[in-house]
Amino acid sequence: MKLHEQIHADLITAMKSGDQLRRDVLRMCEGAMKNDAIEKKKDIVDLTDEESVAVVKRLVKQRKDSASQFTDGGRDDLAQKENQEIEILATYLPAQASDDEIRTVVEKVITTVGATSQADMGKVMGLAMKELGSDADGNDVRRIVLEILV
């Protein structure tokens, strides 16, 4: 079953069970996928799982940014809602690499390119993200690269 089909099936289940938060999040996600398909001049059924995952990742990133801003603004109630939405969306993402796995890849890349300072961060980030692909969040990779290159 394709990702967008799974989301649609879960949306129907959420509507039947009365889970309003899940229903709203999945509707929003399905709408974002439809918009992405329209931008690409495709039908939603023609979206690949990689394209669907990219949409879900974008939505998670937006929610993380919003939660951070709400927290900074003293609106913990809204930040909590955004975090609940992130939890729902995260169930549709592939498993992320652990910090140890990211560290192993980053150390290998640093050795390969001969990076010695933060000035080499661009080279390291580019190769590490290419190797890790969608298995790691760029912010996590960046944090680990900075820890190692200090």
C-alpha positions in Angstrom: 0.0 0.0 0.0 1.4 3.4 -1.0 1.9 6.0 1.7 -0.9 8.3 0.5 -3.3 5.3 0.5 -2.3 4.4 4.0 -2.9 8.0 5.1 -6.3 8.0 3.5 -7.3 4.7 5.1 -6.1 6.1 8.5 -8.1 9.2 7.9 -11.3 7.2 7.4 -10.6 5.2 10.6 -10.0 8.5 12.5 -13.3 9.9 11.2 -15.2 6.8 12.3 -13.5 6.7 15.7 -14.1 10.4 16.4 -10.4 11.2 16.8 -10.6 14.9 15.8 -6.9 15.7 16.1 -5.8 12.7 14.0 -8.6 13.4 11.5 -7.5 17.0 11.1 -3.8 16.3 10.8 -4.4 13.5 8.2 -6.8 15.8 6.2 -4.2 18.5 6.2 -1.5 16.0 5.1 -3.7 14.6 2.4 -4.4 18.1 1.1 -0.7 18.9 1.1 0.0 15.8 -0.9 -2.7 16.7 -3.4 -1.2 20.2 -3.7 2.2 18.7 -4.3 0.8 16.4 -7.0 -0.9 19.3 -8.7 2.3 21.3 -8.7 4.0 18.4 -10.4 1.1 18.0 -12.8 0.3 14.6 -11.5 -2.6 12.9 -9.9 -2.2 12.0 -6.2 -2.2 8.3 -7.1 0.9 8.9 -9.2 3.0 10.3 -6.3 5.8 8.0 -5.3 6.4 7.1 -1.7 9.5 9.2 -1.8 7.5 12.3 -2.9 4.9 11.6 -0.2 7.6 11.2 2.5 9.0 14.5 1.4 5.6 16.2 1.9 5.3 14.6 5.4 8.8 15.7 6.3 8.0 19.3 5.1 4.9 19.3 7.3 6.9 18.0 10.3 9.5 20.7 9.8 6.8 23.4 9.6 5.3 22.1 12.9 8.7 22.1 14.6 9.3 25.7 13.6 5.8 26.7 14.8 6.2 24.9 18.1 9.5 26.6 18.7 8.0 30.0 17.9 5.0 29.3 20.1 7.3 28.3 23.0 9.4 31.4 22.5 6.2 33.5 22.6 5.0 31.9 25.8 2.2 30.0 24.1 2.9 26.5 25.5 -0.7 25.4 24.8 -0.2 25.9 21.0 3.3 24.5 21.1 1.9 21.3 22.7 -0.7 21.0 19.9 2.0 21.3 17.3 4.0 18.6 19.1 1.0 16.3 19.1 0.7 16.9 15.3 4.4 16.0 14.9 3.9 12.7 16.7 1.0 11.8 14.4 2.9 12.8 11.2 6.1 11.0 12.4 4.4 7.7 12.3 4.4 8.0 8.5 8.1 8.7 8.2 10.8 6.0 7.8 12.9 5.2 10.8 15.5 7.8 11.4 19.2 7.0 11.9 20.4 7.1 15.5 23.0 9.6 16.7 25.6 6.8 16.7 24.9 5.9 13.1 25.1 9.5 12.1 28.3 10.0 14.0 29.8 6.9 12.3 29.0 8.3 8.8 30.2 11.8 9.7 33.5 10.6 11.1 34.0 8.6 7.9 33.3 11.6 5.7 35.6 13.8 7.8 38.4 11.3 7.4 37.7 11.1 3.6 37.7 14.8 3.0 40.4 15.6 5.6 38.3 18.1 7.4 40.0 19.8 10.3 37.8 22.8 11.2 34.3 24.3 10.9 35.4 25.9 7.7 35.1 22.5 6.1 31.6 22.0 7.3 30.0 22.5 3.9 32.0 19.6 2.4 31.3 17.3 5.3 27.5 18.2 5.4 27.1 17.7 1.7 28.7 14.2 1.6 27.2 13.1 4.9 23.6 14.1 3.8 24.2 12.4 0.4 25.2 9.2 2.2 22.5 9.3 4.9 19.8 10.5 2.5 16.3 10.6 4.1 17.4 8.5 7.0 18.6 11.5 9.0 17.4 15.0 9.7 19.8 17.7 8.5 19.7 19.5 11.9 20.9 16.3 13.7 23.7 15.8 11.2 24.7 19.5 11.5 24.8 19.2 15.3 27.0 16.1 15.2 29.4 17.7 12.6 29.8 20.7 14.9 30.5 18.5 17.9 33.2 16.7 16.1 34.8 19.6 14.3 35.1 21.8 17.4 
